[in-house]
């Protein structure tokens, strides 16, 4: 898995094993840091932290790590001003991490689509064609599109109706059936 091996090379402490590393949200924040440095090498750490919505200490920790690994160089621009320059190795790292981010996102998309289709197949076998989605965000959007594609009516809520609910909790997807229906039926 390129995603995990690339991250283990730069941030081994963020990986639990050779295949489990930081989330896409953290990876995205890291990529944003590299992109901001590349876009404006004269930004100071306070400005970077503000743009990225993180603490200055977080930016400082990442920059020190990038410098130690040879992905960023520091040059003194003025007496008290530093300039961060992404090295060719840093540009290559950003490209690898971008590809890894896309691969990770697509794997999540495929997993959610598969889980949604399995749940909808169960509903179809039970004769249920109406479903509500309990949750929001990208995963809920993928579920909603999968329902529409499968010819299911997507409801805002499921109060007093014969419909099922796709519950989204984090990255998990659960199917809740109407009280009078069971999977054994």
N, C-alpha and C positions, 0 to 999 in steps of 0.2 A: 504494500500500500504506500504510494508515494507520499501522500499527505502525512502519514505518521512518521515515516523515515525522515522527511524534510524537517518536521518540527522537532523530532528527537535530536537532530543534528544541532539545532539552534537553541532549543529550550528542552533539554531532556527531563527536567523536573516537572514539566507540564504534561508529560505522557505517562500513563499508568503502565502501559505495555507497548509492544511494538505496533499495536493497531489501535490504541485508544489514546487520543490526544485532545487538545483543546477544542471547544465547541466552535461552530461557525461564527458565533457572535464575537468570541475572543479573537478568532483568526481574522475576522473582518476589521476589528479595532487595530490589530497589529499591522495589517495591510494598509489601513488608512494612515497610520503613523509613517510607514515607509513612503507612501504617496505624498503626504504633506511635506516631508523632508525633501523629496525629489522636486516637488513643485516650488517650494520656497526654502532654500537652504539657510536663509538668514533668520528664519523664525526662531525665537528663543523657546525654552522649555515651557514657560508659563503660557505663551501663545499656543504652542502645540497642545498643551493640556486643555486649554479652553476650547480649541477647535474640535478636539476629540472627545471632550466631555469626561475626562479622567483626571486623576490627581497628578500634580507635578512630579511627585515621587515615582509614580508609575511610568511616566514618560522618561524620567531620569534613569530608572532601572533598565528599561528597554533600550535606551540609547547606549548606555554603558555596555550592555550585552552585545549590541550590534557592532560597536567599536571593537570590543574584544575579539569578536569573530571575524573582523575585517570587512564587514558589510557597509560600514559608514566610517568616514574619516572626519576628524575635527580640525579645522583651521581657525586661527585667530584672525578675525576680520578687523577688529579694532581692539583697543586696550581691554575693554570689558565685554566685547561681543565675540561670540563664536559662530562659526559657519559649519553646518553639517553637510557633508557631500557623500552621496551614495556612490559606492565603488562599483565597478563592473560586476563583482561578485554579489553585491547587494541588489543590483538590477536583476541578475539571474535568479537570486533567491526570491525576489518579489514575483517574478514570472512563475517560478515553481509553486509558490504559495497560492498564487491566483488560480492556477490550474487545479491545485489541491482543493481549494475552496469550492470551485465549480463542481469537481468530482464529488465532494462531500455533499453539496447541495442536491445534486442529481440523485445520489444514493438515497437521501432522505425523501426526495420527491417520489422515487420509485417505490420505496417502502410504504409511504402513506397511500399511494395509489393502490398498491396490492392489498393493503389492509382494508381500505375503503371498498374495493371490489369484493373482497371476501365477505364483508359485513353485508353489502348490498345483495350478494347472491343468497345469503341466508334469509334476508328479508323477502326476496323474490320468491323463494321456495315456500315461505309462510303466507304469501299473498299480500304482503304489505308493500305499498307503493308510495307511502308518505313518510318523510323523515325530517326531523329537526336536527340542527347542528348546535351543540352546546360547546361553545369555545370560539376563539377568534384567532386572527393571525394567518400566516401563510398556510399552516396545516389545515385550518378550517376552510380556507379558500380552495385548497386542493380537494378536500372532501366535498365541498359544495359543487365544484365543477364535475367531479366524478359522479355525483348523484344526478345532476342534470344530464350528463352524457348517457347515463343508464336509464333515463326516462322516469326518474323519481321526482315527485313533487317535494320541493324543499320548503318547509314551514318555518315561520319565525319562532313558534313555540309549539309545544305538544300538549297543551292543557285540554283535558277531557276529550281527546281524540284518539282514534286508533292509528297511532303512528309510532314509529321507533325514534330513538334519539342516538345520534353519534356523538359521544362525549370525547372531547379533546382535553387532555391533561398533559401539558408539556409536549412531549413527542409521542405520547401514548394515545391510542384510539380505542375506545370501548363502545360496544353496542348495548343499548338499553332497550329492551322490548316492552311493548304495552303489558300491563299487569295480567291481562287475560290470555296472553300468548306465551308459549314456551318453545324452546328449540326441539323438544321431544315430540311436539305435535305433528 
